[in-house]
Amino acid sequence: MSKLITQQQSSVAPCLRYRDAAAAITWLCANFGFEEHMVVRGDAGRILHAQLTRGGGMIMLGSTANDNEYGKWVVQPEDVGGKQTQTIYLAVADADEVYQQAKKAGARIVIEIADADYGGRGFTCLDCEGHVWDIGTYNPWQEQGGSQAAGEPGS
């Protein structure tokens, strides 16, 4: 294992594609509290690769305009009726604060904020290009009170 991975809380980094990746970076940083870790720009403002961090987590993203082998396996939510085969869970200290910010930024709230039976408080929304984000105070790294049912944090 590399030294970098063993020093991080998580070795999983979701990867996303955006039609306007530069705008998505701005949106994600302003509304979900991410910070730019690395952004590699190509011709015509394309984002070849970007890494955004928040706490001990990271997401990676790039422009849909990148025609490469990876891009052949990825479609945008609007291309498949908004359905997705995976979602992202973002653990936050104050779900109500992030909920208000997301609403203010125009995020479509698809599951209203509520307390979860298995612990934590959260909501589910679509970002600026329709990717599903499950956001809440549930910390999957810490044992919660009671028994947790199998499934995603937002289930």
C-alpha positions, 0 to 999 in steps of 0.5 A: 500500500502506498504511504498516501493511502495509509495516512488518509481516513478513507481510500475511496474517492468518488469520481464524477463527470460534469458538462461544466466542470469548472462551474461544478467545482465552484458550486461544490466548494461554495455549497457543500464546503469542498476545497480545491486540492488540485485542478488540471485544466486543458484546452478550452477551459476543460477540466482534465482532472480535479480533486476536491477535499472536505475533511478527510474525504475527497472526490475527483471530477472532470469534464464530460468533454474528455474523450478517453476510455474512462469517459466511454463508461460514464453518462450524465444523469440527465442522459438516463432520466436522472437515474443513477447506479450510485450516489455520494454520502457526505458526512457533515457536522450540521445537516440543517446548515448545509440543507439551507445552503443547498436550497439557497443554491438551487439544489433540488431536494429529493428527500427532505431533511429528517432524523434517521432511525439509525442515527444522524440527520440528513437529506438528499438532493441533486447538485447543479448537474443532477448528481445525487448527494445524500448529506447528513450527520451520520458518521459511518466511521463511528459506532452508532446507538442501536442496530443499523439496518443494512442499506445506504445512509439515506435508505 
